[in-house]
Amino acid sequence: MTAEDSIDRFSTARYAVKEAHEAKWARRIALFFLQLLILTVILHRFAGLGTPAAVNLVGVSVVGMAIAVVIALISLIRIWFGGQTGAAQDFAAIAVGLIGLALPVYFLVKAVELPQLTDIQTSPANPLIFTMLAEQRPPDANPLLNPGPEQAKLQAEAYSEIGPMYLERSAPEVFTLVSEAISRLGWNVVLNETPGESGIGRIEATDQTMIMAFTDDVIVRVKGDDAHTLVDMRSASRYGQHDFGTNAARIRAFYGEVNTALEKGEKTVLEQTAPKKAEEPVAAPAKEIKKKKKRRRKRRVRRRR
């Protein structure tokens, strides 16, 4: 064996020992759980994957990507002090993990900032009761309970702007506006009761969240007479211990659609029934006055003849 062969074998062995194997595993773990997260979203939206299973898989994916980032950081520290190779794979693992964790971290911030609520109502003291959706709601979904004093207080502190809508319009007219607003929002209506002699109309519908397509239940009540109407709403999540502000945002979006329709220049019932002002006579143009005077003079001349 020559001296050059000994040097080559020593160099090869040295570089093989200094490779950081955990860097490779960190990248693989991050990619695996990111793919699992994406697959979970697709299966839940389009393939009928159950919501409880989807929630569990999302949690597993988040934990897995967090572990991958931690492993990559530890590997970078070892590489920094020990001189091993594999830093590129560590940075790739961190990048993939942070991409997958961006949305969960956003919702984590929401969970810290907002109270732990899953049911928001415009009138907690007089809660709306689901009928049709109460039967369609899955057995393992959150129970539909009337809000207690603590929940009402939390809602009032976090969403002080959420409350009933008072309109100076007839109940049938407001019910039409409400139905059109729900149609524009794309909710799936399961119950539509127009205001009858009692002046009370109800709409029950379901709506889905944008990313995971979680189904939430919504009820809107229109109550009034020929001139004044009150609109109440309730939005409740079927699953989860926190809605991350989704139900309050849904109520704001609904009220926004109704206000948009109201701003189109439609007159209220009181404005329509108000007495009209008498129209003031419009002064005739000077030319018209001169022509009338000439005609009168001609008539007088003819009469004298």
C-alpha positions in Angstrom: 0.0 0.0 0.0 1.4 3.3 -1.1 1.4 6.5 1.0 -1.2 8.1 -1.4 -3.6 5.3 -0.9 -3.4 5.7 2.9 -4.1 9.4 2.7 -7.1 8.9 0.4 -8.6 6.3 2.8 -8.1 8.5 5.8 -9.7 11.5 4.0 -12.7 9.5 2.9 -13.2 8.1 6.4 -12.8 11.5 8.0 -15.5 13.1 5.8 -17.9 10.1 6.3 -17.6 10.5 10.1 -18.3 14.2 10.1 -21.6 14.0 8.2 -24.6 15.1 10.4 -27.1 12.3 9.8 -29.8 14.1 11.9 -29.9 16.9 9.3 -31.1 14.4 6.6 -33.8 13.1 9.0 -34.9 16.5 9.9 -35.6 17.3 6.2 -37.4 14.0 5.7 -39.6 14.5 8.8 -40.5 18.1 7.8 -41.4 17.1 4.2 -43.4 14.1 5.4 -45.6 16.0 7.9 -46.1 19.0 5.4 -47.4 16.5 2.9 -49.6 14.9 5.5 -51.0 18.4 6.4 -51.8 19.2 2.7 -53.3 15.7 2.2 -55.5 16.1 5.2 -56.9 19.4 3.9 -57.6 17.9 0.5 -59.3 14.8 1.9 -61.5 16.8 4.3 -62.6 19.2 1.6 -63.1 16.9 -1.3 -63.1 13.2 -0.1 -65.4 13.2 2.9 -62.7 12.8 5.6 -64.4 13.2 9.0 -63.8 16.4 10.9 -62.6 14.8 14.2 -60.1 12.7 12.2 -59.0 15.8 10.2 -58.5 17.8 13.4 -56.3 15.0 14.9 -54.2 14.7 11.7 -53.7 18.4 11.6 -52.4 18.3 15.2 -50.1 15.4 14.4 -48.7 17.3 11.4 -48.1 20.4 13.4 -46.2 18.5 16.2 -44.2 16.6 13.6 -43.1 19.7 11.7 -42.2 21.4 15.1 -40.1 18.4 16.0 -38.3 18.6 12.6 -37.4 22.2 13.2 -36.1 21.4 16.6 -33.9 18.6 15.3 -32.6 20.8 12.5 -31.7 23.6 15.0 -29.8 21.0 17.2 -28.1 19.7 14.1 -26.9 23.2 13.2 -25.5 23.7 16.6 -23.5 20.5 16.3 -22.3 21.4 12.8 -21.2 24.9 14.1 -19.1 23.4 16.9 -18.1 20.1 15.4 -17.5 21.0 11.7 -19.8 18.3 10.3 -21.6 18.6 6.9 -25.4 18.8 6.3 -26.2 22.5 7.1 -28.0 22.8 3.8 -30.4 20.0 4.7 -31.0 21.6 8.1 -31.9 24.9 6.5 -34.2 23.1 4.1 -35.9 21.3 7.1 -36.4 24.6 8.9 -37.8 26.3 5.8 -40.2 23.5 5.1 -41.2 23.4 8.8 -41.8 27.1 9.0 -44.0 27.1 5.9 -46.1 24.4 7.3 -46.3 26.0 10.7 -47.1 29.5 9.5 -50.9 29.0 9.4 -51.1 27.1 12.7 -49.0 29.8 14.4 -51.4 32.4 13.1 -54.4 30.5 14.7 -52.4 30.0 17.8 -52.0 33.8 18.1 -55.7 34.1 17.6 -56.4 31.6 20.3 -54.3 33.7 22.7 -55.9 37.0 21.8 -59.5 35.9 21.6 -61.7 34.1 24.2 -62.4 30.4 24.0 -65.8 30.5 22.4 -67.5 28.4 19.7 -71.0 30.0 19.7 -71.6 33.7 19.1 -75.1 35.3 19.3 -76.3 38.8 18.8 -78.7 38.5 21.7 -77.2 36.2 24.3 -79.9 37.0 26.8 -82.5 35.8 24.3 -80.8 32.9 22.4 -82.0 31.6 19.1 -83.0 27.9 19.0 -82.0 25.7 16.1 -84.7 23.3 14.9 -83.8 21.7 11.6 -80.0 21.9 12.1 -80.3 20.6 15.6 -81.5 17.3 14.1 -78.8 17.3 11.3 -76.0 18.2 13.7 -73.7 15.1 14.2 -73.9 13.3 17.5 -70.2 14.0 18.3 -70.5 17.8 17.6 -70.4 20.5 20.2 -73.6 20.7 22.2 -75.9 23.6 21.4 -76.3 25.1 24.8 -77.6 28.5 25.9 -74.8 30.9 26.8 -74.2 31.3 30.5 -73.3 34.6 32.2 -69.5 33.9 31.8 -69.8 33.2 28.1 -71.9 36.3 27.6 -69.4 38.4 29.4 -66.5 37.1 27.4 -68.4 37.7 24.1 -69.3 41.3 25.2 -65.7 42.1 26.1 -64.2 40.6 22.9 -66.9 41.5 20.4 -68.6 44.6 21.7 -69.9 45.5 18.3 -71.9 42.3 17.9 -75.6 43.0 18.5 -79.0 43.0 16.9 -79.8 45.1 13.8 -82.7 47.5 14.0 -84.2 48.7 10.7 -87.0 51.0 9.8 -88.5 48.6 7.2 -91.2 46.1 7.1 -90.5 42.5 8.2 -91.2 41.0 4.7 -88.9 43.6 3.1 -86.1 42.9 5.6 -86.5 39.2 5.1 -86.0 39.6 1.4 -82.8 41.6 2.0 -81.6 38.9 4.5 -82.3 36.1 2.0 -80.4 37.9 -0.7 -77.4 38.5 1.6 -77.3 34.9 2.6 -77.4 33.9 -1.1 -74.5 36.2 -1.9 -72.5 34.8 1.0 -73.0 31.2 -0.4 -74.5 29.7 2.7 -76.4 26.4 2.3 -80.0 27.1 3.4 -81.9 24.2 5.1 -84.8 26.1 6.5 -86.6 29.2 5.2 -89.7 30.5 7.0 -91.0 33.8 5.7 -92.7 36.2 8.2 -96.4 35.4 8.4 -99.0 37.1 10.5 -96.7 36.8 13.5 -94.1 38.9 11.7 -91.3 36.4 12.5 -89.2 34.8 9.8 -86.4 32.3 10.3 -83.5 31.0 8.1 -81.2 28.2 9.1 -78.1 27.5 7.1 -74.7 26.0 7.1 -71.4 27.7 6.2 -67.9 26.3 5.8 -64.5 27.8 6.8 -62.3 28.9 4.0 -59.2 26.6 4.4 -60.3 23.4 6.2 -64.0 23.6 5.2 -65.2 23.0 8.7 -69.0 23.2 8.8 -70.7 25.8 11.1 -74.4 26.2 11.8 -76.1 29.6 11.4 -79.6 30.9 12.2 -81.1 34.3 11.4 -84.4 35.6 12.8 -86.3 38.5 11.4 -89.0 39.9 13.7 -91.0 43.1 13.2 -94.1 44.8 11.8 -95.0 47.0 8.9 -92.5 49.8 9.8 -89.8 48.4 12.2 -87.8 45.1 12.2 -85.2 43.5 14.4 -82.6 41.1 12.9 -80.9 38.6 15.2 -78.3 36.0 14.3 -76.4 33.0 15.9 -73.4 31.3 14.5 -72.1 28.1 16.2 -69.1 25.8 15.3 -69.7 22.1 15.2 -66.2 21.0 16.3 -63.3 22.4 18.3 -62.8 24.2 21.6 -62.1 27.5 19.9 -63.5 29.2 16.8 -60.6 31.7 16.4 -63.0 34.5 15.8 -64.7 32.8 12.8 -68.3 33.1 14.1 -68.0 36.8 14.9 -66.4 37.4 11.5 -69.3 35.6 9.9 -71.8 37.8 11.6 -69.9 40.9 10.6 -69.9 39.7 7.0 -73.6 39.1 7.0 -74.4 42.5 8.4 -72.0 44.0 5.9 -74.0 42.4 3.0 -77.3 43.7 4.4 -75.9 47.2 4.8 -74.6 47.1 1.3 -78.2 46.4 0.1 -79.5 49.2 2.3 -77.1 51.7 0.8 -78.4 51.2 -2.7 -80.8 54.2 -2.2 -83.9 52.2 -1.2 -86.4 54.3 0.8 -87.6 53.1 4.2 -91.2 52.5 4.9 -91.5 55.7 6.9 -90.0 57.6 4.1 -92.3 56.0 1.6 -95.4 56.8 3.7 -94.4 60.4 4.5 -96.6 63.0 3.0 -95.2 64.6 -0.2 -94.5 68.3 -0.3 -96.7 70.3 -2.6 -94.8 71.2 -5.7 -94.1 74.8 -6.1 -95.2 76.5 -9.4 -92.3 76.9 -11.8 -92.0 80.4 -13.3 -92.6 80.4 -17.1 -89.8 81.6 -19.3 -89.9 85.3 -20.5 -90.4 84.2 -24.2 -93.5 82.3 -23.3 -94.9 85.3 -21.5 -94.4 87.6 -24.5 -96.1 85.1 -26.8 -99.1 84.9 -24.6 -99.4 88.7 -24.5 -99.3 88.9 -28.3 -102.0 86.3 -28.6 -104.2 88.3 -26.2 -103.7 91.5 -28.1 -104.7 89.8 -31.4 -107.8 88.4 -29.8 -108.8 91.8 -28.5 -108.3 93.4 -32.0 -110.5 90.7 -33.6 -113.3 91.2 -31.1 -113.3 95.0 -31.7 -113.6 94.5 -35.5 
